Amino acid sequence: MGLDKRDMEMMAVSIPTVDYFEIKEEIDRLTDSVNRLEKIVECLAELYLKERVKNWEMILQAMLRKEEQKKGNANVHRTG
């Protein structure tokens, strides 16, 4: 029992089909990876913005404390 011309043609047709499914699976895996990466980047961007806001709030609060201390010292010198 050997392979005839028709068997060879069917094998030639089946090989690209298998490659297609392998390629599709690989594309699906890559798509999932890209989606996860996008979520990670979004989270990092959100954290960055929130931390920037926190840092600016801390800086502004420190500046306000210094101004209040200056005013407090000025009041002590005036009354003293």
N, C-alpha and C positions, 0 to 999 in steps of 0.2 A: 504494500500500500504506500503510495507516494503522493506528493503534492502535484496537482495539475495546474494549468494556467489559471483556472477560475479560483482555486485556493490561494494562489499567489496574489491575485487581484484583490481578493477579500482581505488578505493580510495587509496589503498596501493601504486599503481603505480604513482598516481598524486601527492601525498605528497612529495616524493623525488624530483619530477620535480619542484615543487614550491620552495623547499629548495635550489635546484640547482640555480634557478634564483635569489633567495635572496642572496645566497653566491656569485654568479657572480657579482651582483650589489655591494655588499660589497667589493669584490676584486677590482672592477673598481674604486670605491671611494678611496680605499687605494692606488691604483696605481696612481691616480690623485694626491693624497696627497704627495706621495713619489716624483713624478715628480716636484711638486711645491717646496718641500723641497730641492731637488737637485738644482733647480734654485736659491733658496735663499742661499744655501751654496756656490755655484759658485760666486754669487754676493758678499757675505761676504769675500770670499777668494780674489777676485779681489780688493775689497776696502782695505783689509788688505795689499796687496802687493803694491797698489798705495800709501797708506798712509806711508808705510815703506819707499818707494822711496822718497816721499815728505819729510819725517823726515830726511832721510840721506842727501838729498839735502840741507835742512835747516841747518843741523849740519855742512856740508862741507862749506857752504857759511859763516856761523858764524866763522869757523876756518880760512877761507881765509881773512875775515875782520880783525880778530885779528892779523893775520900775516902782513897784510897791515898796520895796525895801529902800530905794532912794528917797521916795516920798516920806516914808517913815523916818528915815535918818534926817531929812530936812526938817520935819516937824519937831524932832527931838532937839535939833540945834536952835530952832526958833524959840522954843519954849524954855530951853536950858540956858 
